[in-house]
Amino acid sequence: MTKLVCQYYQKQKRGALSFWSNELELDDRLYGVLKTLDHLGNCDLELLKESTRRCVLRMKPFSEDHPSVVIKAFPLSRIEARIKHRKYGLAEVYHYLRAAEYELPIPICYGYFEHRSFGTVKCNGVIIEDMYRYNTLDDLIQNSPDGRLSVFCKAIPTMAQLFKMGVNHIDLSPHNFMESGDGGRIVLIDWQYCSFLPANDPRQLVFQAAQFLRYTDLCQGDPDWLTWLERLYEACSPSLEFGVFCRNVADVQSQKRASIKDRLSLTLDLSV
């Protein structure tokens, strides 16, 4: 992963902070922000999302060319997380770069940073395009619940691309698909967990369809559930009969969500 980052970006370094980017400069202001992210007390940042393992922040104004950017940071407070730092920010930027190679619809990823302390990484993350003029598909549904089927179908072209390329993004959900305000662009965000596998594997399509549906109000027996699956099936043409495909999606959707490991490796026995 580090090799690809170094091949793609130029490295900038100040003290214990390293920053890889071709477009952004590690000036005094950005350096001050990135080196204190583990405290989350910087007045230049707008907190967009926060969990125990990550935080997403907006930094504005940023520069003349970039009025704002989004920083997805992973403050690594536990020693175990510091030892396994590659699975956090480094994995995210690696997957963004690989997705760009496949020409998938993603935000621009401007760079990767890591802040070290006593030989370990205490915080790392990515800086990406700010999607402030975009709405998630989930937002669009809240604004227009009667149009839910047409909104959910906006994800299908990207899902078909992923399937046909073997790009296994394991968190396809309406809140990770975003549409531009003019409706002209759909992007897929949140690339921390992804694997690159042989193309056209029906297990990938079953997992991803079930994952998407899990975060909707569509379930087996709902006409829109069946119609959405029909349109996904037509776009992908998997090597399963349609009835078998639907039955497997329904089974996976009804079960407890599979582990990250199982979704990355497609650990699933398809019923026939």
C-alpha positions in Angstrom: 0.0 0.0 0.0 2.7 2.5 0.9 4.5 1.8 -2.4 1.5 2.9 -4.4 1.0 6.0 -2.3 4.7 6.9 -2.8 4.4 6.3 -6.5 1.4 8.5 -6.9 2.0 11.4 -4.5 5.0 13.5 -3.6 6.0 13.4 0.1 6.2 16.5 2.3 7.5 16.2 5.9 7.6 18.5 8.9 8.8 17.0 12.1 6.8 13.9 13.0 4.1 14.6 10.4 4.3 13.2 6.9 2.0 14.3 4.1 1.7 12.8 0.6 0.0 15.0 -2.0 0.5 16.5 -5.5 -2.0 19.3 -5.2 -2.0 20.5 -1.6 0.9 22.1 0.3 1.7 21.3 3.9 1.8 24.9 5.0 1.7 26.2 8.5 -2.0 26.2 8.8 -2.5 22.6 7.5 0.4 21.4 9.5 -1.2 22.9 12.7 -4.5 21.2 11.9 -3.1 17.7 11.1 -0.8 17.5 14.0 -3.6 18.1 16.5 -6.3 16.0 15.0 -6.1 13.5 17.8 -7.4 16.2 20.1 -10.3 17.3 17.9 -10.2 20.8 19.3 -9.2 22.8 16.3 -11.4 25.9 15.6 -10.7 25.7 11.9 -12.6 22.4 11.6 -16.3 21.6 11.3 -17.1 18.2 12.7 -19.3 16.3 10.2 -19.2 12.8 11.7 -17.5 11.1 14.6 -17.3 7.6 16.0 -14.9 5.8 18.3 -12.5 5.0 15.5 -12.8 7.8 13.0 -13.9 11.4 12.5 -14.8 13.3 9.4 -14.2 17.1 9.4 -14.5 20.0 7.0 -11.7 22.6 6.8 -12.6 25.9 5.3 -11.7 28.3 3.9 -8.8 26.2 2.6 -7.3 27.9 -0.4 -8.2 29.9 -3.5 -8.4 26.7 -5.6 -10.1 24.7 -2.9 -12.6 26.7 -0.8 -12.9 23.7 1.5 -11.7 20.1 1.9 -12.8 17.1 4.0 -10.4 15.4 6.3 -11.2 11.8 7.3 -9.0 11.1 10.2 -8.3 8.0 12.3 -7.0 9.0 15.8 -5.3 5.9 17.0 -5.4 6.0 20.8 -4.9 2.3 21.5 -1.5 0.6 21.0 -3.1 -2.2 19.0 -4.6 0.3 16.5 -1.2 2.0 16.2 0.5 -1.2 15.4 -2.2 -2.0 12.8 -2.3 1.6 11.5 -2.2 0.4 7.8 -5.8 -0.8 8.0 -7.1 2.7 8.7 -6.0 5.8 6.7 -3.5 4.0 4.6 -6.1 1.5 3.5 -8.5 4.3 2.6 -6.1 6.1 0.4 -4.9 2.9 -1.2 -8.4 2.0 -2.1 -9.1 5.5 -3.5 -6.1 5.2 -5.7 -7.0 1.7 -6.9 -10.6 2.9 -7.6 -9.3 5.8 -9.6 -7.3 3.3 -11.7 -10.6 1.6 -12.5 -12.2 5.0 -13.3 -14.9 4.5 -10.7 -17.0 7.4 -9.6 -15.3 8.6 -6.4 -14.4 11.9 -4.8 -11.0 13.4 -5.6 -8.5 12.2 -3.0 -5.9 14.9 -2.5 -3.6 13.1 -0.3 -2.7 11.0 2.8 -1.1 12.0 6.1 0.3 10.2 9.2 1.5 11.6 12.5 4.0 9.6 14.4 4.9 9.5 18.0 7.5 7.2 19.8 7.9 5.1 16.7 4.2 4.5 16.1 1.5 6.2 14.1 -0.8 8.1 16.5 -3.1 9.4 13.7 -3.5 9.0 10.0 -6.1 9.8 7.3 -7.0 11.2 4.0 -7.9 14.6 2.6 -10.6 14.4 -0.1 -12.9 16.6 -2.2 -15.6 18.3 -0.1 -19.1 17.1 -1.3 -20.9 20.0 0.3 -23.2 20.4 -2.7 -24.1 16.8 -2.8 -26.8 14.8 -1.1 -26.7 11.2 -0.1 -29.4 8.9 -1.6 -30.7 8.6 1.9 -31.2 12.4 2.1 -33.0 12.3 -1.3 -35.4 9.6 0.1 -36.1 11.7 3.2 -37.0 14.6 0.9 -39.1 12.6 -1.5 -40.2 9.2 0.0 -42.6 8.6 -2.8 -39.7 8.4 -5.3 -37.7 5.9 -3.3 -37.4 3.3 -6.2 -36.0 5.8 -8.7 -33.6 7.1 -6.1 -32.4 3.7 -5.1 -31.9 2.8 -8.8 -29.3 5.6 -9.0 -26.9 3.3 -7.3 -27.2 0.5 -9.9 -24.8 1.7 -12.6 -22.0 2.0 -10.0 -22.8 -1.4 -8.5 -22.7 -2.9 -12.0 -19.2 -1.4 -12.5 -18.0 -2.8 -9.2 -19.3 -6.3 -10.0 -17.9 -6.4 -13.5 -14.5 -5.2 -12.3 -14.3 -7.3 -9.1 -14.0 -4.2 -6.9 -15.6 -5.3 -3.6 -16.5 -2.2 -1.7 -18.2 -3.8 1.4 -20.3 -0.9 2.6 -22.6 -0.1 -0.3 -25.5 1.8 1.3 -27.7 4.8 0.4 -25.7 7.0 2.7 -22.4 6.2 0.9 -23.8 7.1 -2.5 -23.9 10.8 -3.1 -25.5 12.8 -6.0 -24.5 16.3 -7.0 -27.0 19.1 -6.6 -27.7 19.3 -10.3 -28.2 15.5 -10.5 -25.3 15.1 -12.9 -22.9 13.1 -10.9 -23.0 10.1 -8.5 -20.0 9.3 -6.3 -19.3 6.5 -3.9 -17.5 7.3 -0.7 -16.1 5.5 2.4 -13.4 3.3 0.9 -11.6 2.0 4.0 -12.8 -1.5 3.5 -12.5 -2.9 0.0 -10.9 -5.9 -1.7 -10.0 -6.6 -5.3 -11.2 -10.0 -6.5 -12.0 -11.9 -9.8 -14.7 -10.1 -11.7 -18.3 -11.2 -12.0 -18.4 -13.2 -8.8 -22.1 -13.7 -8.0 -21.3 -13.8 -4.2 -20.1 -10.2 -4.5 -23.3 -9.1 -6.1 -25.4 -10.9 -3.5 -23.5 -9.4 -0.6 -23.5 -5.9 -2.0 -27.2 -6.0 -2.9 -28.1 -7.3 0.5 -25.9 -4.7 2.2 -27.6 -1.9 0.2 -31.1 -3.2 0.9 -30.3 -3.6 4.6 -30.2 0.2 4.9 -33.5 0.8 3.1 -37.1 0.1 4.0 -37.3 -2.5 1.1 -37.7 -6.1 2.0 -38.9 -9.3 0.4 -42.6 -9.1 -0.4 -42.4 -5.4 -1.3 -42.9 -4.8 -5.1 -40.2 -2.2 -5.1 -37.7 -4.7 -3.5 -38.3 -7.1 -6.4 -38.2 -4.3 -9.1 -34.9 -3.0 -7.8 -33.4 -6.4 -7.8 -34.7 -7.0 -11.4 -33.0 -3.8 -12.6 -29.7 -4.7 -10.8 -29.8 -8.2 -12.2 -30.4 -6.8 -15.8 -27.5 -4.4 -15.4 -25.1 -7.1 -14.2 -26.2 -10.4 -15.8 -24.8 -12.6 -13.0 -24.3 -16.4 -13.5 -27.3 -17.2 -11.4 -31.0 -17.6 -12.3 -33.0 -14.6 -11.2 -35.0 -16.5 -8.7 -31.9 -18.0 -7.1 -30.3 -14.6 -7.0 -33.3 -13.1 -5.2 -33.5 -15.9 -2.7 -29.9 -15.6 -1.8 -30.2 -11.8 -1.4 -33.3 -12.2 0.8 -31.4 -14.8 3.0 -28.4 -12.5 3.5 -30.5 -9.4 4.1 -32.5 -11.2 6.8 -29.4 -12.4 8.7 -27.1 -10.6 11.0 -24.6 -8.6 8.9 -21.6 -10.7 8.0 -18.2 -9.8 9.5 -15.8 -7.5 7.7 -13.5 -10.5 7.1 -16.3 -12.6 5.5 -17.5 -9.7 3.3 -14.0 -8.9 2.1 -13.3 -12.5 1.2 -16.9 -13.3 0.0 -17.4 -16.1 2.5 -20.8 -17.2 1.4 -22.3 -20.5 0.2 -24.9 -19.7 -2.4 -28.1 -21.7 -2.2 -29.5 -23.1 -5.5 
